[in-house]
Amino acid sequence: MTVSPYLAFNGNCTQALALYEEAFGVKAGMTMRYVDSPPEEGYEPPAGTEDFIMHAQLILGSSTIFMCDAMPDNKCSFTSGISIHVSLDSERAVKTAFDILKVGGEVDMEPAPTFWSQYFCILTDKFGVCWMLSYQESAD
């Protein structure tokens, strides 16, 4: 069994995906726009949403975060009860991601050592996604 978050954006998924690629030093997996829908399926996106992302994959190590632009009638939205935790491979990687994601967002906790993690921080990015970033040196 695999559980993956699926983030629905309000027309700015392209910008969010680019920010996350930069923050985590990765490239998006499969990305499909509404305009790419097969015409034989009879689906026509509402005017102004043709370039919205229908489905995208942000692959972080062995995990995937799915993303899309929600259509105007979609009831999914972000909630303050959800955070995405990413365990990175160094303090430097945490700091890099933090510095990129905090621009235009809100910092809840600056990167710092904690009693539960070697290096940890919490922030909400400009798209409203709450991130918990950490580094813990392996015991190996």
Secondary structure, DSSP 8 states (H G I E B T S, - for coil): -----EEEESS-HHHHHHHHHHHHT-----EEEGGGS-GGGT----TT-TTSEEEEEEEETTEEEEEEE--TT------TT--EEEEESSHHHHHHHHHHHTTTSEEEEEEE--SS-SEEEEEE-TTS-EEEEEE-----
